[in-house]
Amino acid sequence: MRTAEARARDKAIIKQLNEDQIAYVRERDARYAEGWDAYRRARGNNRYEAPAYEADRRAYSDAHSEYEAAMAEWRRDVAACRAGYYEHCAR
């Protein structure tokens, strides 16, 4: 078994290591926060208001609508095929 002095020394060392680590984490987090602030300032205006973004949203919406329509048609064909209308099976 270790002596009381050794345990006290280990306790002091562990406490110092923990304090050093929390200081490191606080510095790191402060640097991260500065970086994010700089990023937000450099980004300037809100990119979600840009005309290109709106065009992309419309294109996505159109493509999604086309996909949903194609899936609905496919589901109808599957149901018809299962019901015995075999001309729908080849689609």
C-alpha positions as CSV (number, residue, x, y, z in Angstrom):
1,M,0.0,0.0,0.0
2,R,1.2,3.5,-0.8
3,T,2.1,6.0,1.9
4,A,-0.1,8.9,2.7
5,E,2.6,11.2,1.3
6,A,2.6,9.4,-2.0
7,R,-1.2,9.6,-2.3
8,A,-1.1,13.3,-1.4
9,R,1.6,13.9,-4.1
10,D,-0.5,11.9,-6.7
11,K,-3.6,13.9,-5.8
12,A,-1.7,17.2,-6.3
13,I,-0.3,16.0,-9.6
14,I,-3.8,14.9,-10.8
15,K,-5.3,18.2,-9.7
16,Q,-2.7,20.1,-11.6
17,L,-3.2,18.0,-14.7
18,N,-6.9,18.6,-14.5
19,E,-6.4,22.3,-14.2
20,D,-4.0,22.4,-17.1
21,Q,-6.5,20.5,-19.2
22,I,-9.4,22.8,-18.4
23,A,-7.3,25.8,-19.2
24,Y,-6.4,24.2,-22.6
25,V,-10.0,23.5,-23.3
26,R,-11.1,27.0,-22.5
27,E,-8.4,28.5,-24.7
28,R,-9.3,26.1,-27.5
29,D,-13.0,27.0,-27.2
30,A,-12.2,30.7,-27.2
31,R,-10.2,30.3,-30.5
32,Y,-13.1,28.3,-32.0
33,A,-15.5,31.1,-31.0
34,E,-13.3,33.7,-32.6
35,G,-13.1,31.7,-35.7
36,W,-16.8,31.3,-36.0
37,D,-17.3,35.0,-35.4
38,A,-14.9,35.8,-38.1
39,Y,-16.6,33.4,-40.4
40,R,-20.0,35.0,-39.8
41,R,-18.6,38.4,-40.4
42,A,-16.8,37.4,-43.6
43,R,-19.9,35.6,-44.9
44,G,-21.8,38.9,-44.8
45,N,-25.3,38.7,-46.1
46,N,-27.5,35.7,-45.6
47,R,-26.7,33.3,-48.4
48,Y,-30.2,31.8,-48.2
49,E,-31.6,35.0,-49.7
50,A,-29.4,34.8,-52.8
51,P,-31.2,34.4,-56.2
52,A,-29.2,31.3,-57.0
53,Y,-30.4,29.7,-53.8
54,E,-34.0,30.4,-54.7
55,A,-33.4,28.9,-58.2
56,D,-31.9,25.8,-56.6
57,R,-34.9,25.5,-54.3
58,R,-37.3,25.7,-57.2
59,A,-35.3,23.2,-59.3
60,Y,-35.3,20.8,-56.3
61,S,-39.0,21.3,-55.8
62,D,-39.7,20.6,-59.4
63,A,-37.5,17.5,-59.5
64,H,-39.1,16.2,-56.3
65,S,-42.6,16.7,-57.8
66,E,-41.5,14.8,-60.9
67,Y,-40.1,12.0,-58.8
68,E,-43.3,11.8,-56.7
69,A,-45.4,11.6,-59.9
70,A,-43.2,8.9,-61.4
71,M,-43.4,6.9,-58.1
72,A,-47.2,7.2,-58.1
73,E,-47.4,6.0,-61.7
74,W,-45.1,3.1,-60.8
75,R,-47.2,2.1,-57.8
76,R,-50.3,2.1,-60.0
77,D,-48.5,-0.1,-62.5
78,V,-47.5,-2.5,-59.7
79,A,-51.0,-2.7,-58.4
80,A,-52.4,-3.3,-61.9
81,C,-49.8,-6.0,-62.5
82,R,-50.6,-7.7,-59.3
83,A,-54.3,-7.5,-60.2
84,G,-53.7,-9.4,-63.4
85,Y,-53.2,-6.6,-65.9
86,Y,-49.9,-8.0,-67.2
87,E,-49.3,-5.3,-69.7
88,H,-48.4,-3.1,-66.7
89,C,-45.7,-5.5,-65.5
90,A,-43.3,-4.6,-68.3
91,R,-43.1,-0.9,-67.5
